[in-house]
Amino acid sequence: MTPTLFQKLLGASFYSLPPAVRALHGVRGHARYAGRTTIVRGRNPLARLCARVAGLPRAGEDVATTVAFDAGPAGETWRRDFGGQPMRSQLRRDGQLLAERLGPLQFRFALHVHDGAIWWHATRVRLLGLVPLPAAWFDRLQCREAEHAGRYVFQVEAALPLLGLLIRYEGWLEPAGDG
């Protein structure tokens, strides 16, 4: 069987991950997960504008969340819904990096496994696929995926120099049937 995107990127360390994380990143074809998320947005007006341009969800407590995964040999599409607010991204492999396209931004992430969690570290970012943005701007972009009480859990935080927090969201997901 052909390895999934995350199996290819993480290699043998993929198999040391907790079952809920392996299951989510072991999806082939279509799958749908559902859960809850708490979302905090930055207060700086420019940070709010940046978050809006990137298509990030509005703030909310205990927001109903679904993610529909479409995973194939060329990559994955994640269709997130945060209480009626869609956020779509496309993921693929770029050498040893995870490439994610989210709105007008294209990210390259180095992934590593530590203490049973996947950590994402931004190494490159481009605007509209053409304009490179300084990697140092994204030092405070942190993503962590793990398992808690048998559920897949996630935590994402993005902040920019001078602007501060753009968004912080965390929550859990569990299988909800086919997408």
Secondary structure, 3 states (H helix, E strand, C coil): CCCCHHHHHHHHHHHHCCHHHHHHCCCCEEEEEEEEEEEEECCCHHHHHHHHHCCCCCCEEEEEEEEEEEEECCEEEEEEEECCEEEEEEEEEECCEEEEEECCEEEEEEEEEECCEEEEEEEEEEECCCEEECHHHHCCCEEEEEEECCEEEEEEEEEECCCEEEEEEEEEEEEEECC
